[in-house]
Amino acid sequence: EEVVGDVPRPNKEIGSLRFLQVREKVEQGADANSPEIAGMLEEALKHFETAFAKASKLEPLLQDETRNRDMEAVTEIAGEIFKLEPETILGKKHPAVVALRGLARDALTEVAGKELDELTPTQMICMGLAALDEGRVHEAEDHLFNAAKDKDHFEQACLEINYMAATLRRDKGPEKALPLYDKLLALT
Protein backbone atom coordinates (compact mmCIF):
# COMPACT_ATOMS: atom_id res chain seq x y z
CA GLU A 1 0.00 0.00 0.00
CA GLU A 2 2.84 2.42 0.83
CA VAL A 3 4.56 1.80 -2.52
CA VAL A 4 1.60 2.67 -4.74
CA GLY A 5 0.31 5.63 -2.73
CA ASP A 6 -2.86 6.99 -4.32
CA VAL A 7 -3.83 3.86 -6.27
CA PRO A 8 -7.00 2.23 -4.88
CA ARG A 9 -6.29 -1.40 -5.86
CA PRO A 10 -4.19 -2.42 -2.82
CA ASN A 11 -6.87 -1.20 -0.41
CA LYS A 12 -9.56 -2.99 -2.42
CA GLU A 13 -7.53 -6.20 -2.34
CA ILE A 14 -6.87 -5.95 1.41
CA GLY A 15 -10.58 -5.28 2.06
CA SER A 16 -11.52 -8.31 -0.05
CA LEU A 17 -8.92 -10.49 1.64
CA ARG A 18 -10.17 -9.53 5.11
CA PHE A 19 -13.72 -10.36 4.12
CA LEU A 20 -12.67 -13.70 2.62
CA GLN A 21 -10.87 -14.47 5.90
CA VAL A 22 -14.10 -13.67 7.76
CA ARG A 23 -16.02 -15.97 5.42
CA GLU A 24 -13.59 -18.80 6.04
CA LYS A 25 -13.66 -18.37 9.84
CA VAL A 26 -17.47 -18.22 9.97
CA GLU A 27 -17.75 -21.27 7.72
CA GLN A 28 -15.43 -23.07 10.15
CA GLY A 29 -17.75 -22.26 13.04
CA ALA A 30 -16.64 -18.86 14.37
CA ASP A 31 -19.36 -16.60 15.74
CA ALA A 32 -20.17 -13.88 13.17
CA ASN A 33 -20.66 -11.43 16.05
CA SER A 34 -17.41 -12.18 17.90
CA PRO A 35 -14.92 -9.37 18.59
CA GLU A 36 -12.35 -11.02 16.31
CA ILE A 37 -14.77 -11.11 13.35
CA ALA A 38 -15.99 -7.58 14.11
CA GLY A 39 -12.39 -6.34 14.03
CA MET A 40 -11.70 -8.02 10.69
CA LEU A 41 -14.91 -6.62 9.22
CA GLU A 42 -14.05 -3.15 10.50
CA GLU A 43 -10.64 -3.41 8.85
CA ALA A 44 -12.22 -4.57 5.58
CA LEU A 45 -14.66 -1.64 5.65
CA LYS A 46 -11.84 0.83 6.38
CA HIS A 47 -9.84 -0.44 3.41
CA PHE A 48 -12.85 -0.28 1.08
CA GLU A 49 -13.56 3.29 2.25
CA THR A 50 -9.93 4.22 1.55
CA ALA A 51 -10.10 2.54 -1.87
CA PHE A 52 -13.23 4.52 -2.78
CA ALA A 53 -11.62 7.76 -1.59
CA LYS A 54 -8.54 7.11 -3.72
CA ALA A 55 -10.61 6.00 -6.71
CA SER A 56 -12.72 9.15 -6.67
CA LYS A 57 -9.56 11.24 -7.03
CA LEU A 58 -8.13 9.42 -10.05
CA GLU A 59 -7.62 11.59 -13.11
CA PRO A 60 -6.86 10.81 -16.76
CA LEU A 61 -3.23 9.94 -17.43
CA LEU A 62 -3.13 11.99 -20.63
CA GLN A 63 -4.77 15.33 -21.38
CA ASP A 64 -6.80 13.99 -24.29
CA GLU A 65 -7.81 10.74 -22.57
CA THR A 66 -11.57 10.24 -22.50
CA ARG A 67 -11.66 7.37 -19.99
CA ASN A 68 -13.23 8.18 -16.65
CA ARG A 69 -10.62 6.42 -14.53
CA ASP A 70 -12.32 7.47 -11.30
CA MET A 71 -15.67 6.06 -12.36
CA GLU A 72 -14.12 2.84 -13.66
CA ALA A 73 -12.23 2.31 -10.40
CA VAL A 74 -15.31 3.01 -8.25
CA THR A 75 -17.35 0.60 -10.37
CA GLU A 76 -14.70 -2.09 -9.98
CA ILE A 77 -14.51 -1.68 -6.20
CA ALA A 78 -18.30 -1.63 -5.75
CA GLY A 79 -18.62 -4.67 -8.00
CA GLU A 80 -16.07 -6.47 -5.84
CA ILE A 81 -18.10 -5.74 -2.71
CA PHE A 82 -21.34 -6.92 -4.30
CA LYS A 83 -19.68 -10.08 -5.61
CA LEU A 84 -18.29 -10.96 -2.18
CA GLU A 85 -21.96 -11.44 -1.27
CA PRO A 86 -21.46 -10.64 2.42
CA GLU A 87 -25.13 -11.28 3.16
CA THR A 88 -24.74 -14.98 2.35
CA ILE A 89 -22.37 -15.51 5.28
CA LEU A 90 -23.47 -12.83 7.76
CA GLY A 91 -27.11 -12.24 6.88
CA LYS A 92 -28.67 -9.18 5.24
CA LYS A 93 -29.19 -7.30 8.50
CA HIS A 94 -25.67 -7.70 9.91
CA PRO A 95 -24.27 -4.20 10.53
CA ALA A 96 -21.14 -4.90 8.45
CA VAL A 97 -23.25 -6.07 5.50
CA VAL A 98 -25.43 -2.98 5.70
CA ALA A 99 -22.32 -0.78 5.92
CA LEU A 100 -20.44 -2.48 3.06
CA ARG A 101 -23.36 -2.53 0.65
CA GLY A 102 -24.36 1.02 1.60
CA LEU A 103 -20.80 2.20 1.01
CA ALA A 104 -20.77 0.60 -2.45
CA ARG A 105 -24.21 1.98 -3.38
CA ASP A 106 -23.34 5.48 -2.18
CA ALA A 107 -20.05 5.50 -4.08
CA LEU A 108 -21.73 4.34 -7.29
CA THR A 109 -24.48 6.92 -6.97
CA GLU A 110 -21.97 9.69 -6.27
CA VAL A 111 -19.85 9.03 -9.36
CA ALA A 112 -22.86 8.61 -11.62
CA GLY A 113 -24.71 11.72 -10.41
CA LYS A 114 -26.25 12.83 -13.73
CA GLU A 115 -29.66 12.79 -15.33
CA LEU A 116 -30.50 9.33 -16.67
CA ASP A 117 -30.43 10.40 -20.33
CA GLU A 118 -26.94 11.90 -19.86
CA LEU A 119 -25.29 8.80 -18.37
CA THR A 120 -22.12 7.42 -19.92
CA PRO A 121 -21.84 3.61 -20.26
CA THR A 122 -19.65 3.45 -17.15
CA GLN A 123 -22.24 5.44 -15.22
CA MET A 124 -24.97 3.13 -16.51
CA ILE A 125 -23.02 0.18 -15.12
CA CYS A 126 -22.66 2.00 -11.78
CA MET A 127 -26.35 2.74 -11.62
CA GLY A 128 -27.24 -0.78 -12.71
CA LEU A 129 -25.19 -2.32 -9.91
CA ALA A 130 -26.66 0.09 -7.36
CA ALA A 131 -30.21 -0.64 -8.56
CA LEU A 132 -29.58 -4.38 -8.39
CA ASP A 133 -28.30 -4.06 -4.84
CA GLU A 134 -31.49 -2.24 -3.87
CA GLY A 135 -33.63 -4.93 -5.52
CA ARG A 136 -34.73 -2.83 -8.51
CA VAL A 137 -34.04 -5.58 -11.03
CA HIS A 138 -35.79 -4.07 -14.05
CA GLU A 139 -33.98 -0.76 -13.60
CA ALA A 140 -30.66 -2.60 -13.23
CA GLU A 141 -31.39 -4.59 -16.37
CA ASP A 142 -32.19 -1.42 -18.34
CA HIS A 143 -28.98 0.30 -17.27
CA LEU A 144 -26.74 -2.71 -17.92
CA PHE A 145 -28.20 -3.55 -21.32
CA ASN A 146 -27.96 0.10 -22.36
CA ALA A 147 -24.29 0.10 -21.31
CA ALA A 148 -23.74 -3.05 -23.37
CA LYS A 149 -24.70 -1.13 -26.52
CA ASP A 150 -21.37 0.69 -26.31
CA LYS A 151 -18.66 -1.48 -27.89
CA ASP A 152 -15.97 -0.22 -25.50
CA HIS A 153 -18.04 -1.23 -22.47
CA PHE A 154 -19.72 -4.32 -23.92
CA GLU A 155 -17.56 -6.87 -22.07
CA GLN A 156 -17.87 -5.25 -18.64
CA ALA A 157 -21.60 -4.73 -19.06
CA CYS A 158 -22.02 -8.38 -20.05
CA LEU A 159 -20.03 -9.51 -17.00
CA GLU A 160 -22.31 -7.46 -14.77
CA ILE A 161 -25.43 -8.80 -16.52
CA ASN A 162 -24.13 -12.31 -15.90
CA TYR A 163 -23.57 -11.42 -12.25
CA MET A 164 -27.13 -10.08 -12.07
CA ALA A 165 -28.50 -13.30 -13.56
CA ALA A 166 -26.48 -15.40 -11.12
CA THR A 167 -27.82 -13.30 -8.24
CA LEU A 168 -31.39 -13.75 -9.48
CA ARG A 169 -30.85 -17.48 -9.88
CA ARG A 170 -29.54 -17.73 -6.30
CA ASP A 171 -32.20 -15.49 -4.72
CA LYS A 172 -35.34 -16.14 -6.78
CA GLY A 173 -34.66 -19.37 -8.65
CA PRO A 174 -33.59 -20.33 -12.17
CA GLU A 175 -36.92 -19.42 -13.75
CA LYS A 176 -36.25 -15.74 -12.96
CA ALA A 177 -32.70 -15.86 -14.31
CA LEU A 178 -33.21 -17.78 -17.57
CA PRO A 179 -34.87 -14.91 -19.49
CA LEU A 180 -31.95 -12.68 -18.53
CA TYR A 181 -29.42 -15.27 -19.71
CA ASP A 182 -31.36 -15.62 -22.98
CA LYS A 183 -31.34 -11.85 -23.49
CA LEU A 184 -27.62 -11.78 -22.72
CA LEU A 185 -26.92 -14.53 -25.25
CA ALA A 186 -28.89 -12.62 -27.87
CA LEU A 187 -26.40 -9.75 -27.58
CA THR A 188 -23.55 -11.82 -29.00
Buried (B, 14 or more C-beta within 10 A) or exposed (E): EEEEEEBBBBBBBBBBBBBBBBBEBBEEEBEBEEEEBBEBBEBBBBBBBBBBEBBBEBEEEEEEEEEBBBBBBBBBBBBBBBBBBBBEBBEEEBEBBBBBBEBBBEBBBEBBEEEEEEBBBBBBBBBBBBBBBEEBBEBBBBBBBBBBEBEEBBEBBBBBBBBBBBBBBEEEEEEBBEEBBEBBEEEE
